[in-house]
Amino acid sequence: MLDWLQPYLQHSTETRIWMTQVFLVVFATVATNFILMRLIDIAEYMVEKTQSLWDDALLEAARIPVRLFVWTIGLAFAADILHGVTETELFGYLPQVRSVAYIVIIAMFFTRFIGYTEHNIVDPARMDKPMDRTTAKAIAKLLRVSVMITAGLIVLQELGYSISGVMAFGGIGGIAIGFAAKDLLANFFGGMMIYLDKPFVVGDWVRSPDRQIEGTVEDIGWRLTRIRTFDKRPLYIPNSMFASIVVENPSRMTNRRIFENLGIRYSDGHLMKAICDDVRDMLKAHPDIEHDQTIIVHFNRYGDSHLEFMVYAFTKTSEWVPFHAVKEDVLLKVMAIIEKHGAEFAFPTRTLHLAAQGHPDEAAMLQTLTEERRP
């Protein structure tokens, strides 16, 4: 009497079986993922006590790929179970999809490991002698590109494409692309030369006397270099341009120079030697002047209406703002020395002498024009 229920009961039993299997696989995946994440947390706590920077980068890089790897395995098992109870053609692509997912996860791990390692090797808190940031960035970019290209070729091979054919096509296509994108390639190799020669790095103050380029380097890309001018305007300069222009890097100067030509009145000429001697002694005793560099204070030339002496020295600091503070202090001390000797700076004047009235022998008017200028 219950024979008609048998197909439904049998079907219901099979459904319960595969649903239970899928549930167990998903539950095991979630549990495994949770356990692995806790193990990584414990490992991170342990490696914080070490001085090595590689173990930190390894654990941080593995966190997301490990999670994706576990879920990929779990979903693949669940898909195999579903494939056994259904004839859907979509499951026929499961092996290829699984292989591609594994390749992508491995490539993700390597790119993340490269990124965290790059961050660690330029961090002064992690290394006594950190690597130059620009060099580290260039090496990291090359390694990432290598990982991506390798992963892409492996994926193509896994999907059934011939790598040799792809490489041959790439060689022929590369010639055509090279002609079509010669400016892009010129900028790329220009960026490579900047990374290798390092005429400047990120954070340097650079300027070019050939072009209206001056500011702080913010980023060196594969195609463009971004420079922020002192009025906060961004300049985007193609890297190929740096191969044909002169670039000055004031950030790498060892000292800054004070070079001034000052003038006193002709009437104070007898005080010139004493003034120069005192200014020279002041510079040699100044704590912010580099005494190992050239110091010159000498009567320099006869001006049109003033006697000129030169002040030439180098400051210990090479930074822009502190330099001007030192220069201000030096110039104020020079002013005090000149005033101490009773002399004055030359400034534009005109003196007019007129003959007194009623004296025939001085009937002619004598006019003397004296102009005293600052240098």
Protein Blocks (a to p, Z undefined) as FASTA:
>chain_A
ZZmmmmmmmmmmmmmmmmmmmmmmmmmmmmmmmmmmmmmmmmmmmmmmpmbfklmmmmmm
mmmmmmmmmmmmmmmmmmmmmmmmcccfklmmmmmmmmmmmmmmmmmmmmmmmmmmmmmm
mmmklpmbdcdfklmmmmmmmmmmmmmmmmmmmmmmmnopafklmmmmmmmmmmmmmmmm
mmmmmmmmmmmmmmmnomacehiacddfkbccddddfbdcfkbccdddfkopacdddfkl
mmmcccddfklpfbdcddddddddfklmmmmmmmmmmmmmmmmmpmkbcfkbccddddfb
dcfkbccdddddddfbfcfklmmmmmmmmmmmmmmmmmmnopacdddddddddddehiak
lmpccddddddddZZ
